[in-house]
Amino acid sequence: MKKLLYAVAVLMLAISFTVPAHAADKLVIGLIPWSKPKVMYESYKDVTDYLSQKLGMKVSIVVTKDYNDLVERMGKGMIDVGRFSSNLYVQTKDKMDGLKYLVTAVNRDGQGGTRDFYQGVILSREDSGIKNLSEAKGKTFAFTDPGSSSGYVYPKMLLVSKGIDPDTYFSKVFFLKKHDKVIDALRKKTIDLGATYDELLWVKQKEFGDIFTIVAKTPEIPYGCFAAAPDMTPEMAAKVQEALASYKVAKEDWGKVHEEAPIGFSVRDDAFYNPVREARKFK
C-alpha cells in the first residue's frame, strides 16, 4: 500500500511540473528582449493588467534570454503566449506544429492615427553627409539581429533588390543585437549607417533631436503578433484572442502608456504574414 501511495505521489508531482501554466489559473506571456527589461515590463503592464481582469486569472510577463529560450520554454509548457516579431513568428510557425496565431499589435502611426504595420529604416547621422545609399559605399553599417524583421530581413531585402551586397558594399558590417544599440552607435558615431524601425526613430528624435537622416525605407512590415503555445486548448486560445482583441487605449490616454507599447490589437490571420515569408527568401 505504501508503495502504491508513493507511486501516486511521484506521478502527481510529475504532472504538476508538466502541466501548462494556463491550466493552473495563470497565463505566462513570453517576450524576447528587444529593449531593456524594465522598458519591456513597463510597456506591457497595462496589457497584462487588462488581460488578468478579463480572464479572471493571474497574467505575468517573462523576458527570455533570447528567441531560442522563448521557443524552448513554450515547447515545455512554461510559457503560454509568445510575443514574436513578424519574422520570428513565420520562422517559429514553420518549425513548431500547432503554434496558434492570436492577434497583431496595433500602434500609433506618428500622424495621429493607428496601424498594424510599420516600416524599417536605414539611418545615418545628419552631419555625416550620407543622404542615400549611393553615398554609403565603403561606410560602416549595422544590422540588429538576423531574426529581426526591421533590423535585418527587410533591410537586407531592400539592399539586395538595389544590387547591393552588404558584405562587399560596406567596409564593415556589424550585428548589434538590439535596436537601441544601433541608435546609440549612430549617435556616438561608431557606425555610419544602421537598420532599425520608424517607430523607434520617432521616440529617439524626441530624446536627441533631429540628428538622424533616413537614407532608405523598407516596404511595410506587419507588426509582431501574439501566438499561443501548441498545448493551449482551442477554447483557451479563443478566450485569450477575444480578450486581447478587446484591449484598446482611448486616444486621449495614449500619452499615459509607454511610447513603445501597443494601443490595441487587430485580428488578422496567418496569411497577413505572407509578405514576410517572401522577404525571408533574401536572407
N, C-alpha and C positions, 0 to 999 in steps of 0.2 A: 504493500500500500504506500509506504514511504517513497519507494522508487517511482511509483506512478505519480504521486504528488510532485515529486522532484522534476519528473519529465514534463508535466503540465506547466510547472513554474518556469522551466527553461524555455518551453515553447512560447509562453505568454511574453516573456522577456524579449525573445527574438522578434515577435510580432510588433512589440512596442517600438523597436528600433527601425523597423522596415516600413511601418505604416506611413503613408503620405501625410505631410503636415496638415493639409486641409481636412483630413478625416478626424483631427483632434481639435476641432473648433478654432483653428488658426490658419492664416494664409500667409505664406512667406513669398515675398517678391524679391527677385534677384536682379541686381544692377551691375553692369560691367563698369569698371572705373574709368569714365571718360573725363572726369574732373576730380577735384579734391573731395574726399568722402564727406566732409562737412557740408560742402555745397550741394552734393547729391542728396543727402538726407534732408536738407532744408528744402530742396526743390520738390521733393515728393511727399513731404509731411502732410500737406493738405489732401493729397490724393489718398494716402493711406488712412488718414482720419475719416475721410468720407466713405471709403470702402468698408472700414470697420463698422461704421454706423449702418450702412445699407445692408451689409451681410450678416450683421449681428455676431461678429467674431473678431478676435484679435488679428490685426494685419500688421506685419512688420517688414522691414527692409533689410536685406543683406547686400553689402557691397563686396562682390567677389574679387579674388586676386586678379583674374583675367577672364577672357572668354572661355577658355578650356575649363576653368574652375566652375563657371556658371553651368556649362553643359554637363559636367560630371555630377554636380550637385542635383541638377534637375533629373538626371538619369537615376539617381539613388533615392529620389523622393524627398530630398532635403529642401528643395525649392519648388514651389508650386507654379509660379508665374515668372517668366523671364522677360526683361525689357531688352529688346535687341535693336541694333541699328538695322537699316533695311538690308544691307549687305550680309550681316551676320544672321539675320532671320532666314534669308534664302539659303545660306550655307548650312545652317542648322536643319532647316526643313529637308534638305537633301539627304542628311545622314541620320536624323532622329525620327524614326517612324512614329506617327501619332502626335507629333507636335501640333498643337491646335492654335491657329490664328484667332486672336480675340478682337483687338482694336488697334487703330493707328492714332498716334498722338496728333493733336491739333495745337497750333501755337500762333502767336502774333506774327503778322507779316511785315511789321515795321512801318506800315502805312495806315494803321488804324483798323485793319481787318484781320481775318484769320485764314489759316491754310493748313493742310495736312501734308505738305511737301515743302522742300527748301532747296537751296542751291549751294553747291560747292564753289569756293572762290580761290583763285591763286592770287596771293598778295605780294606786294613789295613795299618798301618804305617810300613815302612821298619824296624824301630827299635823296633817294637812290638814283633817280632819273630813269628807272625802268618802268615804262608805261605799257609795253606789250610784250608778247612772247618772242618776237624777233629781236628784241633788245636784251633778252635773258640768256642768250647763248654764252656759255663759258662761266656762268654765275653759279653760286651755290644754292641748293634747293632742298627743302624739307617736306616730306610727307609725314603723316602721323603714324598709322599702323596699317599693315596690309589688310586688316579686317575692317577698316573704316571706309564707309561709302564716300563721304565728302573729303576725307583726309587721304584717300588713296585710289579707290576703284574708279570713281568718276573723273578725278583729275588725270589719272593715267589714261583713261579712255579719251579724254579731251586732247591730251598731248599727242597720243598715237594717231588720232584722227587728223591731226595737223602735220603728220610726218615727223614728229619729234620723239626720239628715243631718249628718255630721261638719263639713262646711264652714260650716253655719249654726248648728249647736247649740253648737259650741265657739268661743271668742273667737279662737283661733289654732290652726292645725294645722301641725305640723312633720313632716318626714321626716328622721330622724337616721341613716339607713342601717344602723347596726349595733345589735344588741340591747344590747350593753354600754353604748352611748351613751344609750339610753333609761333604763337603770337609773341611770347617772351623773347624768343630767339630773334625774331624780326625787330622787335623793339630795341633789343640790345645790339643789333647789327652783327650778330654772329652768323646769320644766313642772309642771303639776298632775296630769296623768294620762298614762300611756303604755301601749303594747301590746307584749307580749313573750310568753315561753312559761314554763310552770310549772317546768321543769327548771332554767332559769337562775335563777328566783326562789329555788329551794331552795339553789342554790350561793351566791347573794348574801346570803341570810339568814344563812348560816354566817359570812359575812365581815363583814356590817354589823349583824346582829341583826334583830329583828322590827320594822323601821321602815316596812314596806310593808303596804298593805291591798289585798286582792283585791276589786276593785269588781265584776267580772264575769268569767265563764269562757266560752270558746267550746266548741262541740261537739268531740268527739275528732277529732284530725288524724292521719292516717297519718304515721309517721316518714319522713324522707327516705330516698332509695334510691340505690343504685349502679346505673348504667346504662352499657352498653358502646357505644362508637362504632360507627356503621354499617359501617365497614370491617373490624371484627373478625369473624373467621370464626365460624360457629356452634359449631365444635368448641372453639375457644379460649374463647369466651364460656361454654360449658358447664363448662370446666375452672375458670375464674375463679369462676363461680357456686358450683360444688361446694366450692372452697377457702374462699370467704367463708362459705358455709353451715356449714362445719365449725368455724369460729372461735367459741370460747366461753370466756369468762373465768369460772373457778370462783368461786362466791360468796365463799369465804374470801379470794380475791385481788382482789375488787372495789376494795378500798382502794389497790391498787398501780397502778391505771390512772387516768388523768385523769378528773375528775368529768363532763366533757362527752363522754368517749369512749364509743363503743358497746361493749357487753359481749358482743355476738353479733349474728347476722343471721338473719332469717326469710326463707323463700322464699314469697312471695305470688304475685301476678301483676298485670298492668296494671289489672285491674278493681278491685283494692284501692283504687285512687286515684280511682274514680268519684265519691265524695263531694266530692273536691277540685274536680272538674270542675263539680259543682253549685254549690259555693261561689264559683267564679270568675265566675259569672253576676252576682254582686253587685258586681264590681269597678267 
